[in-house]
Amino acid sequence: FAMPVTATPDQSAPVFREESINPGSVLPMSHVASICELPNGRLAAAWYAGSREGARDVAIYFATRRPEDTSWSEPRPIVTSESAAADLKRHVKKLGNPVLFCDDAGCLWLLFGTISVGGWSGSSLNLSWSKDEGRTWAASRRLITSPFFNLGELARNRPAPLADGGWGVPLYQELIGRLPGLLWL
């Protein structure tokens, strides 16, 4: 992730700083990172990581960074296949594609995909939230998003806030083909 540095009057071009959130990770695969700013200026990031995409050891990891800090907090898993299965009361074979966003009230939201059978075309979209900047998370809920057996919907990009206070979540569908969609929350 690159964070802009405040420009001084004599600088004509933006200046950026690049950082690694988890440089010491022993996990060989990290994928689909998401970042958002919290109301107090802290940054929150989520991604999924494990031995390989779709492996049983894949978890969704979370870390934060205060503006005055020089490094990110120690990453920690916030969703595993086991915790998602317990929350959703269904078998979860794989998980991935976390998307973080924060609303005006300071609630931090997490969208993520789970797979019970098959591959990504059999995925379901789920939602969890935190009212304390990611220290604790509510039990995950499965979203009903598709007329096609509620399968194949995935999110990868942060939602756009809507004038009515809702969110427009860009989705893509993999069950019948690779099709774009929009979920209204």
N, C-alpha and C positions, 0 to 999 in steps of 0.2 A: 504494500500500500504506500502511496506517496502522499505526504501532507504538505500543503503550501506553507511557506514561511512568509511572514509579514514583510512586504516590500518597503524599503526606505525610499525617500523621494528621488535619490540618484539612481535607482535601479529601474531599467526600462523593461526588463523581461522578468517573468515569474521565476522564482527559485523553488526547487523541490528537494525534499529529503526522502530517501528510501530506507525502510527498516524491515527486518524480518521479525515476525511475531513469535515464531517458535524455532529459532535457529538450531537448537540442540535436539530436535525431535529424532527419536530412533525409529519412527514409523516411516516406511518407505514411500507411502502414498498419502498426499494431502490434495484435496480437490474442492472446487466450488466455494471459494471464500466469499464472505459477506461482511460488510462493515457499516456501522451507523454511528452517529453522534448522539450522545445522551444530553439531556437538558443542562447538565452542569459542565459541559465541555469535554467530558471523558469520551473516549472512543470505545466501542464494543465490537468485537469480531467473532465470527463463527465460521467453521469449516468442517468437513468430515475427513477423517484420516484413519488409516489402518494398514494392514499388510498388503492389501490390494483392493481395488474397487469391488464392492459386493461381498467382501469377506465377512465372516461372522464377528471378527474383532473390530470392525469399523464402528466408530463412535462420532458423534458431533461434539466438537471441542469449542471452548469459549475462552476468551481472554479480554481484558480491558487495559486501557492506558489513559492515565491522567495527563493533561497538557504539560504539567511541570515535570513529569517523569521522563527518564531517558530510555526506558524499556517497558515492555508489556508485562502484565501479570503472568504468573505461571498458568499455562493453558490447562484446562480441566475438562473432562467429558461431562456434558450436560444431558445427552441422550445416548443410550445404547440400545441395541436390539432388544435386550431383556427389559429395560425400563420402558421402552415404547410398547412392547407386547403387554406388560402389566397395565399400563395406562389405558391402552386401546382395547384391551381384552380380546386380542386376536394374535395369531402367530405373526411374527415379524422376522423375515429371513434376511432382509437388507434394509439399510437406510442411507439417506444422503440428501444432497441439495438443500442445505440450510440457507434461509434468507432471514436476516434480521432487519427490523425497523422499529422506530420509536414514535409514539404518538405525542400529541401536545400535552397530555396529562403526565408524561414521563413513563408510561407503561412500555416495556420492551417486549416486542413480539417476535416469535420464531416460527416460521413456516418450514416444514421439511417433508421429504418423501419417505414412505416406507413401502416395502415389497413383501407380500406374503407368499406368492408363487410366481415363478417366471422371472423375467427381467424388468427393465424400466417400463415396458409397455403395460405391466401389471401393477404399477405403482399407485398409491393413494396419497393424497395431500393431507397433512396434519398441522395442528396449530398448538403452540404453548405460549405462555407469557410470564413475565416477571415484573413485579411491582417494586422490586428493590435493586434495580440495575443489574440483574443477572445473578445475584447471590443465591436466590431460590427461584424455582420454576413451578408453575401450576402443572397439574397432570395434563398430558397431551390429549387433544380431541381430534378425531378424524373428521375432515370436512367432506361434505357431499358436494361434489363439483361437476359430475359428469353423468349424462344419461346412459352412458355405455358401461353399466355395471359399476360405476364410480371408480373406474380404473384408467390409468394412463396419463393423469394430469401431473405435471411437474412445474415448479417455480424455480427460477434462477436469478431473477432480478428483483430489486427492491420495489415495493408498490409505490404508486403515486398517490399523494393525499388528494382527496376530493373536496369540493366546496361544502358538501353536506356533512363533512366530518368522517366519511367513510374512506375506503382505500380501493384503488384499482390495481389488482395484482396481475402482472403479465404472466401468462402461462403458456406452456406448449403441451400438446397431446401426442402420445406415442402409440396408442392402442390401434387406431385405424390407419394412421399415417402420422407424419410430423406436421401437425397443424397448430397455428397460433390460437390463443384464446385470452380472455380477460375475465378474471374473477372479481366480483364486486363484494367487498367486505364492509 
